[in-house]
């Protein structure tokens, strides 16, 4: 998943970000309300993790603004506020979950997985399309019941394609989703070709149809038409 963490406590932000990256997520961070707004207007995220108390604004107002602008992301609130009123308000304005500090990082990751299943795969623990079967939480992928040996980025790339079937995805969009927002300044996205070539070869070697199509001058499409 691609996540934006909005938390002004630097040490906590760093520990959360490090944990999520180790779990295979792409995690960007912002410490200020204005920085967070700029990021969610420029980039797409699967989930926002939002602290309520920010130095220059309210995390609740940030959520309201994101909803008003039809920014589609899962939302998890993390807050030291423990009152029932705060929890209800956060859920009422559109948050998926409300975690009270301190919380276990494994619990946060479990909520992220739940959001990813809901947004992209109708809540299923298993993703299937024709001969392809994926177990996202186990990081395992199969073609015709033969397990593929994929790198982490190849696995994430396959998930990204399946979540966006028949959509043309630009090279920049792939790079930002899998490597982070700083990739929008890259001089070249040629490295993406290597990852896609390797993924395609591994899938076709085990009998998969060639779903990944190159859209010349634009990017790629997982073509299921």
DOGUZA-348040 format. One record per residue: residue in one letter; x, y, z of N, C-alpha, C in turn. Coordinates in steps of 0.1 Angstrom, whole numbers, padded with zeros to 4 digits, always signed. Atoms other than C-alpha are relative to their C-alpha. Example, Ala and Ser with C-alpha at 12.3 -4.5 7.8 and 13.67 -1.06 7.14 Angstrom:
! DOGUZA-348040
A+0009-0012+0000+0123-0045+0078+0009+0012+0000;S-0009-0011+0000+0137-0011+0071-0008+0011+0008;
This chain:
! DOGUZA-348040
X+0008-0012+0000+0000+0000+0000+0009+0012+0000;X-0007-0013+0000+0010+0036-0005-0007+0008+0011;X+0006-0006-0011+0004+0055+0027+0006+0014+0003;X-0005-0013-0005+0007+0091+0039-0002+0000+0015;X+0000-0001-0014+0015+0093+0076+0001+0015+0004;X+0001-0014-0004+0005+0127+0091+0001+0000+0016;X-0003+0001-0015+0021+0129+0126+0012+0009+0003;X-0010-0010-0003+0041+0158+0141+0011-0004+0010;X-0011+0005-0010+0060+0138+0168+0010-0008-0008;X-0010+0005+0009+0092+0131+0149+0004-0015+0003;X-0005+0013-0003+0103+0100+0168-0011-0010-0002;X+0011+0009+0003+0069+0084+0166-0002-0002-0015;X+0001+0001+0015+0066+0092+0129+0010-0009-0006;X-0011+0008+0006+0100+0077+0122-0002-0015+0004;X+0002+0014-0003+0092+0044+0141-0011-0006-0007;X+0012+0005+0008+0058+0040+0124+0005-0002-0015;X-0004+0000+0014+0073+0048+0090+0010-0012-0003;X-0009+0011+0001+0102+0023+0095-0007-0013+0000;X+0008+0012-0001+0078-0004+0106-0008-0003-0013;X+0008+0002+0011+0055+0001+0077+0008-0004-0013;X-0009+0003+0012+0083+0001+0051+0005-0015+0002;X-0004+0014-0002+0096-0032+0067-0011-0010-0004;X+0012+0009+0003+0061-0046+0062-0003+0000-0015;X+0002+0001+0014+0063-0039+0025-0008+0012-0006;X+0007-0011+0005+0044-0006+0023+0009+0011-0005;X-0007-0013+0003+0055+0027+0007-0007+0010+0009;X+0006-0009-0010+0051+0053+0034+0007+0014-0002;X-0004-0014+0000+0054+0091+0029-0004+0006+0014;X+0004-0006-0013+0052+0115+0059-0001+0015-0001;X+0002-0015-0001+0041+0150+0068-0002+0003+0014;X+0001-0004-0014+0044+0168+0101-0010+0011+0002;X+0008-0012-0001+0023+0198+0093-0013-0001-0008;X+0013+0000+0007-0013+0203+0082+0001+0005-0015;X-0002-0005+0013-0003+0224+0052+0008-0009-0009;X-0008+0010+0008+0023+0199+0040-0009-0012-0004;X+0009+0012+0003-0003+0171+0043-0010+0003-0011;X+0009-0004+0011-0028+0190+0022+0006+0001-0013;X-0007-0001+0013-0003+0197-0005+0003-0014-0005;X-0003+0014+0005+0007+0160-0007-0013-0007-0005;X+0012+0007+0005-0029+0147-0009-0006+0006-0012;X+0005-0006+0012-0037+0172-0036+0009-0004-0012;X-0010+0003+0010-0006+0162-0056+0000-0015-0004;X-0002+0014+0002-0005+0125-0051-0012-0008+0005;X+0010+0009-0004-0027+0095-0046+0005-0010+0010;X-0004+0009-0011-0026+0073-0015-0011-0010+0002;X+0010+0010-0003-0043+0041-0005-0006+0003+0014;X+0004-0003-0013-0045+0053+0031+0007+0012+0006;X-0006-0011-0008-0040+0084+0053-0001-0005+0014;X+0000+0002-0015-0029+0079+0089+0002+0013+0006;X+0001-0014-0003-0038+0111+0106-0001+0002+0015;X+0001-0005-0014-0030+0125+0141-0009+0012+0000;X+0010-0011-0001-0057+0148+0153+0007+0013+0003;X-0006-0012-0005-0034+0173+0170+0012+0003-0008;X-0012-0005+0008-0011+0191+0145+0003+0014+0004;X-0004-0013-0005+0009+0222+0152-0008+0012-0007;X+0006-0011+0008-0008+0243+0124-0015-0004-0004;X+0014+0003+0004-0043+0227+0123-0005-0013+0006;X+0007+0012-0006-0067+0199+0132+0000-0011-0011;X+0001+0012+0009-0064+0164+0117-0014-0003-0004;X+0014+0002+0003-0102+0162+0118-0004+0010-0012;X+0002-0009+0011-0103+0193+0095+0006-0005-0013;X-0007+0005+0012-0078+0177+0072-0009-0011-0006;X+0008+0011+0005-0101+0146+0069-0012+0006-0007;X+0012-0006+0007-0131+0168+0062+0003+0006-0013;X-0004-0006+0013-0112+0187+0035+0002-0011-0010;X-0002+0011+0010-0101+0154+0019-0013-0006-0005;X+0013+0005+0004-0137+0141+0019-0007+0010-0010;X+0007-0010+0008-0150+0174+0005+0006+0000-0015;X-0006+0000+0013-0125+0172-0024+0000-0014-0007;X+0002+0013+0006-0134+0136-0031+0013-0008-0001;X-0012+0008+0000-0100+0122-0023-0003-0014+0006;X+0004+0013-0004-0104+0085-0022+0012-0007+0006;X-0010+0007-0008-0083+0069+0005-0006-0006+0012;X+0003+0004-0013-0087+0048+0036+0005+0010+0010;X-0005-0009-0010-0083+0068+0068+0000-0006+0013;X-0001+0005-0014-0070+0058+0102+0005+0012+0008;X-0004-0011-0009-0069+0083+0130+0008-0006+0011;X-0008+0003-0011-0042+0080+0156+0001+0012+0009;X+0002-0011-0009-0047+0101+0187+0002-0003+0014;X-0001+0001-0015-0039+0106+0224-0014+0003+0006;X+0013-0003-0005-0075+0117+0228-0008-0013+0002;X+0006+0013-0002-0094+0088+0244-0015+0001+0002;X+0014-0002-0003-0129+0103+0249-0009-0007-0011;X+0010+0006+0010-0159+0085+0232-0004+0011-0010;X+0004-0011+0009-0169+0119+0217+0010+0002-0012;X-0010-0001+0011-0136+0122+0198+0000-0012-0009;X+0000+0012+0008-0138+0086+0186-0012+0001-0010;X+0012-0001+0008-0174+0091+0174+0001+0010-0011;X-0002-0011+0010-0166+0124+0157+0009-0004-0012;X-0010+0004+0011-0136+0109+0138-0007-0010-0009;X+0006+0010+0008-0156+0079+0126-0012+0006-0008;X+0011-0006+0007-0186+0101+0117+0004+0008-0012;X-0004-0008+0011-0166+0123+0094+0007-0008-0011;X-0005+0009+0011-0153+0093+0074+0012-0009+0003;X-0011+0009-0003-0124+0076+0092-0004-0015+0001;X+0003+0014+0000-0123+0038+0089+0003-0005+0014;X-0003+0005-0013-0106+0033+0123+0006+0011+0008;X-0005-0010-0010-0096+0052+0154+0009-0007+0010;X-0009+0006-0009-0065+0041+0173+0005+0010+0011;X-0004-0008-0011-0057+0055+0207+0015-0002+0004;X-0014+0002-0004-0020+0061+0215+0001-0003+0015;X-0009+0008+0009-0001+0041+0225-0007-0012-0005;X+0006+0012+0007-0010+0013+0201+0011-0009-0005;X-0010+0009+0005+0007-0017+0188+0001+0002-0015;X-0001-0002+0014+0021-0013+0153-0006-0011-0008;X+0006+0011+0007+0009-0047+0144-0015+0002-0002;X+0014-0003+0002-0026-0036+0150-0003+0010-0011;X+0001-0010+0011-0021-0006+0128+0001-0007-0014;X-0002+0007+0013-0008-0029+0100-0012-0008-0003;X+0011+0008+0003-0038-0052+0104-0012+0009-0005;X+0011-0009+0005-0062-0022+0099+0004+0004-0014;X-0004-0004+0014-0042-0012+0068-0003-0011-0010;X+0004+0011+0009-0046-0047+0053-0015-0001-0002;X+0015+0001+0002-0083-0046+0060-0005+0011-0010;X+0004-0011+0009-0086-0012+0042+0004-0004-0014;X-0004+0003+0013-0066-0025+0013-0009-0010-0006;X+0009+0010+0005-0089-0055+0009-0013+0006-0003;X+0013-0007+0003-0120-0033+0011+0001+0009-0012;X-0001-0009+0011-0108-0007-0013+0002-0007-0014;X-0004+0006+0013-0093-0029-0040-0005-0013-0003;X+0003+0014+0003-0105-0064-0036-0013-0005+0007;X+0013+0003-0006-0140-0063-0021+0000-0008+0013;X-0001+0006-0013-0129-0074+0013+0006-0014+0001;X-0004+0014+0000-0115-0108+0002+0015-0001+0005;X-0013+0004-0004-0084-0124+0018+0008-0006-0011;X-0007+0006+0011-0076-0140-0015-0005+0007-0013;X+0003-0006+0012-0074-0124-0049+0002-0009-0012;X-0001+0010+0011-0081-0145-0080-0005+0007-0013;X+0004-0004+0014-0083-0137-0117+0005-0011-0009;X-0003+0011+0009-0085-0166-0141+0011-0010+0007;X-0010+0010-0005-0053-0187-0135+0009+0006+0011;X-0008-0007-0010-0038-0161-0111-0007+0000+0014;X+0006+0000-0014-0043-0164-0073+0011+0006+0009;X-0009-0007-0009-0027-0141-0047-0005-0001+0014;X+0003-0001-0015-0026-0143-0009+0008+0012+0005;X-0008-0012-0003-0017-0107-0001+0007+0000+0014;X-0006-0001-0014-0011-0111+0037+0011-0010+0001;X-0012+0009+0000+0013-0140+0030+0010+0003-0010;X-0009-0004+0011+0030-0123+0001+0003-0012-0009;X-0002+0011+0009+0024-0153-0021-0009+0001-0012;X+0007-0001+0012+0013-0155-0057+0001-0013-0008;X+0001+0013+0008+0003-0185-0079-0005+0002-0014;X+0006+0001+0013-0003-0192-0115-0002-0014-0003;X+0003+0014+0002-0021-0224-0123+0004-0009+0012;X-0003+0006-0013-0015-0233-0086+0015-0003+0002;X-0015+0000-0001+0023-0230-0092+0004+0013+0007;X-0004-0012-0007+0038-0206-0067+0012+0007-0008;X-0010-0009+0007+0058-0177-0083+0011+0004+0010;X-0011-0006-0008+0092-0166-0069+0002+0014-0004;X+0000-0014+0003+0087-0129-0069+0008+0009+0010;X-0006-0010-0009+0108-0100-0055-0012+0008+0006;X+0010-0008-0006+0089-0077-0032-0006+0010-0010;X+0006-0009+0009+0085-0051-0059-0008-0006-0011;X+0007+0007+0010+0074-0076-0085-0014-0004+0006;X+0013+0004-0006+0047-0089-0060-0009+0013+0001;X+0007-0012-0001+0036-0053-0053-0005+0005-0014;X+0004-0004+0013+0035-0046-0090-0012-0008-0005;X+0011+0009+0004+0013-0076-0097-0013+0004+0007;X+0012-0004-0008-0011-0065-0069-0006+0013-0006;X+0003-0014+0005-0011-0029-0083-0008-0002-0014;X+0006+0002+0013-0020-0042-0118-0014-0006+0002;X+0013+0007-0002-0048-0065-0105-0010+0010+0006;X+0009-0009-0006-0063-0036-0085-0004+0011-0011;X+0003-0010+0010-0063-0015-0117-0001-0006-0014;X+0002+0007+0013-0073-0040-0144-0006+0009-0011;X+0005-0007+0012-0079-0025-0179+0002+0015+0001;X-0003-0014-0001-0066+0009-0167+0014+0003-0005;X-0013-0004+0005-0037+0026-0185+0007+0007+0012;X-0007-0005-0011-0011+0033-0158+0013+0006-0005;X-0013-0006+0005+0018+0057-0166+0012-0005+0008;X-0012+0004-0007+0053+0049-0157+0002+0008+0012;X-0002-0008-0012+0054+0078-0133-0010-0005+0011;X+0010+0004-0010+0022+0065-0116+0005-0013+0006;X-0005+0013-0005+0038+0030-0112+0012+0004+0010;X-0011-0004-0009+0070+0046-0098-0004+0006+0013;X+0005-0006-0013+0052+0068-0073-0007-0010+0009;X+0007+0009-0008+0030+0040-0061+0010-0010+0007;X-0009+0011-0005+0059+0015-0056+0012+0005+0007;X-0013-0005-0005+0088+0038-0047-0002+0013+0008;X+0003-0013-0007+0072+0070-0033+0000+0012-0008;X+0003-0012+0008+0064+0105-0043+0013+0007-0005;X-0012-0006+0005+0100+0116-0047+0004-0004-0014;X-0003+0005+0014+0101+0095-0079-0005+0009-0011;X+0006-0009+0010+0081+0122-0097+0011+0009-0006;X-0010-0008+0006+0114+0140-0102+0011-0008-0007;X-0010+0009+0007+0133+0110-0117+0001+0004-0014;X-0003-0004+0014+0150+0117-0150-0005-0011-0010;X+0003+0011+0008+0141+0082-0163-0008-0010+0008;X+0007+0011-0006+0117+0054-0155+0003-0013-0007;X-0004+0012+0007+0136+0028-0175+0001-0012+0009;X-0001+0012-0009+0141+0006-0144-0014-0007+0001;X+0013+0007-0001+0103-0001-0144-0001-0011-0011;X+0001+0010+0011+0107-0019-0177+0006-0014+0005;X-0007+0012-0005+0131-0044-0160-0009-0008+0009;X+0009+0006-0010+0106-0051-0132-0011-0007-0007;X+0012+0005+0007+0077-0056-0156+0004-0012-0009;X-0005+0011+0009+0098-0078-0180+0002-0012+0009;X-0002+0012-0009+0108-0101-0151-0013-0006+0005;X+0013+0005-0005+0073-0103-0137-0008-0007-0011;X+0007+0007+0012+0058-0111-0172+0006-0013-0003;X-0006+0013+0003+0084-0138-0178-0003-0010+0010;X+0003+0010-0010+0078-0155-0145-0014-0005-0001;X+0014+0004+0001+0041-0155-0150-0003-0009-0012;X+0002+0007+0013+0042-0167-0186+0007-0014+0001;X-0007+0012-0001+0067-0194-0177-0009-0011+0007;X+0009+0009-0007+0040-0210-0155-0014-0001-0006;X+0012+0001+0008+0013-0207-0181-0010+0011+0001;X+0009-0011+0000-0002-0173-0175-0001+0006-0014;X+0002-0008+0012-0017-0154-0204+0008+0013+0002;X-0008-0012-0001+0003-0123-0213-0010+0012+0001;X+0009-0011-0003-0019-0097-0196+0006+0014-0001;X-0006-0013-0002+0006-0069-0192+0004+0005-0014;X-0002-0006+0013+0005-0047-0223+0007+0013+0001;X-0007-0012+0001+0028-0019-0232-0008+0010-0008;X+0007-0011+0007+0010+0014-0241+0011+0010-0004;X-0012-0007+0004+0037+0030-0261-0001+0015+0002;X+0000-0014-0003+0046+0065-0250-0007+0004+0012;X+0008-0003-0011+0024+0063-0220+0004-0009+0012;X-0003+0008-0012+0029+0033-0197-0005-0015-0003;X+0003+0015+0001+0013-0002-0192-0015-0002+0004;X+0014+0004-0003-0021-0019-0189-0001-0015+0003;X+0003+0014-0003-0032-0052-0173-0013-0002-0007;X+0011+0000+0010-0055-0060-0202-0008-0013+0002;X+0009+0012-0002-0084-0084-0193-0012+0001-0009;X+0012-0002+0009-0107-0073-0221-0001-0012-0010;
